[in-house]
Amino acid sequence: MTELTTIHWRKSSYSGNEGNCVEVADNLPGVVGVRDSKDVAGPSLTFNSAQWASFVEFVRDGSRN
């Protein structure tokens, strides 16, 4: 399991003020963290770099349709 004490969370610059956002942390080697911005003390998910890259590619391709 990856230690998340040095993690730096960020929200997309496209996020509005409605509070329906996720935060991403990509400052740890080989791991990307994702959490609900409304529950920062709650659980987070971690993905390896390949999984995250695949997800981002899927989202980008879907936005073109």
C-alpha positions as a Markdown table, in Angstrom:
| # | Residue | x | y | z |
|---|---|---|---|---|
| 1 | Met | 0.0 | 0.0 | 0.0 |
| 2 | Thr | 1.3 | 3.5 | -0.9 |
| 3 | Glu | 1.9 | 6.0 | 1.9 |
| 4 | Leu | -0.2 | 9.1 | 1.2 |
| 5 | Thr | 1.2 | 11.5 | 3.9 |
| 6 | Thr | 3.1 | 13.5 | 1.3 |
| 7 | Ile | 0.3 | 13.7 | -1.2 |
| 8 | His | -0.6 | 17.0 | -2.8 |
| 9 | Trp | -4.3 | 17.2 | -3.8 |
| 10 | Arg | -5.5 | 19.5 | -6.6 |
| 11 | Lys | -8.8 | 20.2 | -8.2 |
| 12 | Ser | -9.3 | 20.9 | -11.9 |
| 13 | Ser | -9.3 | 24.5 | -13.0 |
| 14 | Tyr | -12.5 | 23.6 | -14.8 |
| 15 | Ser | -14.3 | 22.8 | -11.5 |
| 16 | Gly | -17.1 | 25.2 | -10.5 |
| 17 | Asn | -18.3 | 26.1 | -7.1 |
| 18 | Glu | -21.1 | 23.5 | -7.0 |
| 19 | Gly | -19.0 | 21.1 | -4.9 |
| 20 | Asn | -19.4 | 18.2 | -7.3 |
| 21 | Cys | -15.7 | 17.7 | -7.8 |
| 22 | Val | -13.0 | 15.2 | -7.4 |
| 23 | Glu | -9.4 | 15.9 | -6.4 |
| 24 | Val | -6.4 | 14.2 | -8.0 |
| 25 | Ala | -3.0 | 13.7 | -6.6 |
| 26 | Asp | -0.2 | 12.9 | -9.0 |
| 27 | Asn | 2.9 | 13.8 | -7.1 |
| 28 | Leu | 3.8 | 10.3 | -6.0 |
| 29 | Pro | 5.8 | 8.0 | -8.2 |
| 30 | Gly | 3.8 | 5.5 | -10.1 |
| 31 | Val | 0.5 | 6.2 | -8.2 |
| 32 | Val | -2.4 | 8.6 | -8.8 |
| 33 | Gly | -4.8 | 9.3 | -5.9 |
| 34 | Val | -8.5 | 10.4 | -6.4 |
| 35 | Arg | -10.9 | 11.6 | -3.7 |
| 36 | Asp | -14.2 | 13.4 | -3.3 |
| 37 | Ser | -13.6 | 17.1 | -2.7 |
| 38 | Lys | -16.6 | 17.3 | -0.3 |
| 39 | Asp | -15.1 | 14.6 | 2.0 |
| 40 | Val | -11.4 | 15.2 | 2.2 |
| 41 | Ala | -11.1 | 13.1 | 5.3 |
| 42 | Gly | -12.9 | 10.3 | 3.7 |
| 43 | Pro | -11.5 | 7.4 | 1.6 |
| 44 | Ser | -9.4 | 7.8 | -1.5 |
| 45 | Leu | -8.8 | 5.6 | -4.4 |
| 46 | Thr | -5.3 | 4.9 | -5.9 |
| 47 | Phe | -4.5 | 3.9 | -9.4 |
| 48 | Asn | -1.2 | 2.9 | -11.0 |
| 49 | Ser | 0.0 | 5.3 | -13.7 |
| 50 | Ala | -1.1 | 3.0 | -16.6 |
| 51 | Gln | -4.6 | 2.7 | -15.2 |
| 52 | Trp | -4.9 | 6.4 | -14.8 |
| 53 | Ala | -3.5 | 7.1 | -18.3 |
| 54 | Ser | -6.1 | 4.7 | -19.7 |
| 55 | Phe | -8.9 | 6.4 | -17.8 |
| 56 | Val | -7.9 | 9.9 | -19.0 |
| 57 | Glu | -7.6 | 8.7 | -22.6 |
| 58 | Phe | -11.1 | 7.2 | -22.4 |
| 59 | Val | -12.5 | 10.4 | -21.0 |
| 60 | Arg | -10.8 | 12.5 | -23.6 |
| 61 | Asp | -12.0 | 10.3 | -26.5 |
| 62 | Gly | -15.6 | 10.3 | -25.1 |
| 63 | Ser | -15.7 | 14.1 | -25.0 |
| 64 | Arg | -15.2 | 14.2 | -28.7 |
| 65 | Asn | -18.4 | 12.4 | -29.5 |
